[in-house]
Amino acid sequence: MNESDTVVIVTDVLQEVFGYDKYSEITSEHAIRSTFCDLAVKIDGSLAFLVEVKAVGLELRDQFVKQAVDYAANQGVEWVVLTNGATWRVYKVSFAKPIEHEVVVDLDLTAMTHRSTADVELLGLLAKEGWQKAQLGDYLAQKQALSRFTLGAVLLSDSVLAVVRRELKRLSPDVRVDVEDVRAAIRDAVLKREVIEGEKADTARKQLQKAANRAAKAAAGKQGTTSADVVAVEEEASAEGSSTESDG
């Protein structure tokens, strides 16, 4: 079965399984600059995502991923699907420099069953109803929150390190342990290097810092103080804790 035949099958799947109207919401040979993407799905007249189709049985190799991501980048759309009719991979494209992408959902329709709640929920992410409720974006947010990079950043954050230090002191009262000792031990002996180094790790740390700043501002607003006051109090408390430890 060639690619053109597969496009027909994929169009039918988009309608029969995912709920899109193939006459009003699915466009074939969507023009992008000087080339064409196989399918484009629109909801209420707005482009939702692109679909790049390969022939049934053809492996979805890296070169095809690059092709699909390039289509999305040139079109300025965040979501693109790469499929051979059986495997469906949904990519989120981030318009950074350079362009980045990640697999959000990887479906094998031949292995899925309507009896599985997990399978039905995954299918629902790409379905029209799920798309209108932004479920795919919510799923990505949860996936990123529980990623190894985010967890690594959280484990190395000052607030978590302070808790770990406190518990270690409780376990071994006579042993001197400071936050930097704990940080070094977790970084060098517990976490894998790939979790704490690289662009994704840097992004996770930045997101964590932004969240901490928002929390500090919110707390300051409730107490009638500034975020700088909150930081000063935290630093003073930290200094007092270190002093107490030294005295002990």
C-alpha positions in Angstrom: 0.0 0.0 0.0 1.5 3.3 -1.0 1.4 6.7 0.7 -1.6 8.0 -1.2 -3.7 5.0 -0.1 -2.5 5.5 3.5 -3.6 9.1 3.4 -7.1 7.9 2.6 -7.1 5.5 5.5 -5.7 8.1 7.9 -8.4 10.6 6.8 -11.1 7.9 7.6 -9.4 7.3 11.0 -9.5 11.0 11.8 -13.2 11.0 11.1 -14.3 7.6 12.5 -12.0 7.4 15.5 -11.1 10.9 16.4 -14.4 12.6 15.4 -13.2 15.2 12.8 -15.4 15.9 9.8 -13.4 15.0 6.7 -15.2 17.4 4.5 -15.1 20.5 6.6 -12.3 20.0 9.1 -9.7 18.0 7.2 -7.7 19.5 4.3 -5.5 17.4 2.1 -2.2 18.7 0.5 -2.0 21.7 2.8 0.3 24.2 1.2 3.3 25.4 3.3 5.5 27.8 1.4 6.8 25.8 -1.6 5.7 22.4 -0.5 2.7 20.5 0.9 1.9 18.6 4.1 -0.4 15.6 3.6 -3.2 16.7 5.9 -4.2 19.7 8.0 -7.0 19.6 10.7 -8.9 22.7 11.4 -11.4 23.4 14.2 -13.8 26.4 13.8 -11.7 27.5 10.9 -8.5 27.7 12.8 -5.6 25.3 12.1 -5.2 22.9 15.0 -2.5 20.5 13.8 -0.8 19.1 10.7 -0.6 15.4 9.8 2.3 14.0 7.8 1.6 10.5 6.5 3.9 7.7 5.5 3.0 4.4 3.8 1.6 1.6 5.9 4.5 -0.5 7.3 7.1 2.1 6.7 9.2 2.9 9.8 8.8 6.4 11.1 12.5 7.3 10.9 14.2 10.4 12.2 14.2 12.0 8.7 10.4 11.8 8.6 10.3 13.4 12.1 12.4 16.2 10.8 10.2 16.6 7.8 7.0 16.8 9.9 8.6 19.2 12.4 9.9 21.5 9.6 6.3 21.6 8.2 5.0 22.7 11.6 7.8 25.2 12.1 7.3 26.8 8.7 3.5 26.9 9.2 3.9 28.3 12.7 1.8 25.6 14.3 2.7 23.9 17.6 1.3 20.5 17.0 2.1 17.9 14.3 1.3 14.3 13.9 3.5 11.7 12.1 1.7 8.5 11.2 1.9 5.4 9.0 -1.7 4.5 9.7 -0.9 2.2 12.6 1.6 4.3 14.6 0.5 7.8 15.5 3.1 10.1 17.1 2.1 13.6 18.3 4.9 16.1 18.5 4.9 19.5 20.3 7.0 22.0 18.5 8.7 24.8 20.5 9.8 27.9 18.6 13.1 28.3 20.4 16.5 28.8 18.7 17.0 26.2 17.4 13.5 24.8 16.9 12.8 22.0 19.5 10.3 19.2 19.5 9.2 16.4 21.8 6.9 13.4 21.5 3.9 13.9 23.6 1.8 10.9 22.6 2.9 7.7 20.8 0.0 5.5 19.8 -0.1 2.0 18.2 -3.7 1.6 17.1 -3.1 -2.1 16.3 -2.3 -2.8 20.0 -5.1 -0.7 21.5 -8.5 -1.8 22.7 -11.7 -0.1 23.7 -11.7 -2.2 26.9 -8.7 -0.4 28.2 -9.4 2.9 30.0 -5.8 4.0 29.5 -6.1 3.4 25.7 -9.4 5.3 25.5 -7.9 8.2 27.4 -4.9 8.4 25.1 -7.1 8.4 22.0 -9.2 11.1 23.6 -6.2 13.4 23.7 -6.2 13.7 19.9 -9.9 13.5 19.4 -11.9 16.5 18.5 -13.6 16.8 21.9 -10.3 16.4 23.7 -8.7 19.0 21.5 -11.5 21.5 22.1 -10.9 21.0 25.9 -7.1 21.5 25.5 -6.6 18.1 27.0 -3.4 17.5 25.0 -1.8 20.6 26.4 -2.8 19.6 30.0 -1.4 16.1 29.4 1.9 17.6 28.2 2.1 19.9 31.3 1.6 16.9 33.6 4.2 14.9 31.7 6.7 17.8 31.9 6.0 18.2 35.6 6.9 14.6 36.3 9.9 14.5 33.9 13.3 13.4 35.2 14.6 16.9 34.5 11.9 18.6 36.6 12.3 16.1 39.4 16.1 16.6 39.3 15.7 20.3 39.6 13.3 20.0 42.5 15.6 17.6 44.4 18.4 20.2 44.0 16.3 23.2 45.0 17.2 25.0 48.2 13.9 24.2 49.9 14.1 20.5 49.3 17.8 20.4 50.3 17.0 22.1 53.6 14.4 19.4 54.4 16.9 16.7 53.5 19.5 18.3 55.7 17.1 18.6 58.6 16.2 14.9 58.3 19.9 13.9 58.1 20.6 15.9 61.2 17.8 14.2 63.0 19.3 10.9 61.9 22.8 11.8 62.9 22.7 14.7 65.4 26.5 14.7 66.0 27.4 14.9 62.3 27.9 18.3 60.7 25.9 18.5 57.4 25.3 21.7 55.5 23.1 22.3 52.5 26.0 22.3 50.0 27.2 18.9 51.3 23.7 17.6 50.6 23.6 19.2 47.2 26.9 17.7 46.2 26.0 14.2 47.4 22.7 14.2 45.5 24.2 15.7 42.4 27.3 13.5 42.2 26.1 10.2 43.7 22.3 10.0 43.4 21.3 11.7 40.1 22.5 10.8 36.6 24.5 13.5 34.9 22.0 13.6 32.0 19.3 14.6 34.4 21.0 17.8 35.7 23.0 18.9 32.6 21.9 20.1 29.2 19.1 22.3 27.8 16.2 20.4 29.3 17.7 20.5 32.7 18.4 24.2 32.4 14.8 24.8 31.3 13.5 22.8 34.3 15.6 24.9 36.7 14.4 28.1 35.1 10.8 27.0 35.4 11.3 26.0 39.0 12.8 29.4 39.8 9.9 31.2 38.2 7.5 29.2 40.3 9.4 30.0 43.4 9.4 33.7 42.5 5.6 33.6 41.9 5.1 31.9 45.3 7.3 34.5 47.0 5.4 37.4 45.5 2.0 35.8 46.4 3.2 35.3 50.0 4.5 38.9 50.1 1.2 40.2 48.8 -0.8 38.4 51.5 1.5 39.6 54.3 1.9 43.2 53.0 5.6 42.8 52.4 7.7 42.7 49.3 9.3 39.7 47.7 12.7 41.1 48.6 11.6 41.1 52.3 10.6 37.4 52.0 14.0 36.5 50.5 15.7 38.5 53.2 13.8 36.7 56.0 14.6 33.3 54.3 18.3 34.2 54.1 18.3 35.3 57.7 16.7 32.1 58.8 19.2 30.1 56.8 22.1 32.0 58.3 20.7 31.4 61.8 20.3 27.7 61.1 24.0 27.5 60.0 25.1 29.5 63.1 23.1 27.2 65.4 24.7 24.2 63.7 28.2 25.6 64.2 27.5 26.3 67.8 26.3 22.8 68.2 
